[in-house]
Amino acid sequence: MPDDDKTFSQADVDRFVAEERRRNKEALDALTKERDDVVKERDTQTALVQERDTRYAEIEKNLNDTSRDRDRFKVALDAGLPTALAARLQGDTEDELRADADTLKTFVGKEATPDKGTGKLPGPKSDEPEPQTMSDLIRSAAGR
């Protein structure tokens, strides 16, 4: 007689169902772990991209600031202004900086011509030493 007519007891059916549930649970647990790993990796990559974008923006800002400062000093030197006044120049383009330098130059006048190569304004013309203390400064201002 062939095995086609085999019958299963309730215990056999319960065992088959329990085994199928165990395999499904293992598969679900494996997929859940894989999904968690993918989500963790995605979050890590997202954080790295955000960190990179922040750093890039910071570098770009520093580069722009450096370029603007370079342009200010170049325009100040070309205009004959002391380098100490270069930071006061305003404008986004070299033409705007030159126009501001020309305006500033009219306010500063000829006395503001920097010493050759130093970018410093000339100091007092007198032979008197500079005051060392506040008292000396007050006496000198009072003419004593």
Secondary structure, 3 states (H helix, E strand, C coil): CCHHHCCCCHHHHHHHHHHHHHHHHHHHHHHHHHHHHHHHHHHHHHHHHHHHHHHHHHHHHHHHHHHHHHHHHHHHHHHCCCHHHHHHCCCCCHHHHHHHHHHHHHHHCHHHCCCCCCCCCCCCCCCCCCCCCHHHHHHHHHCC
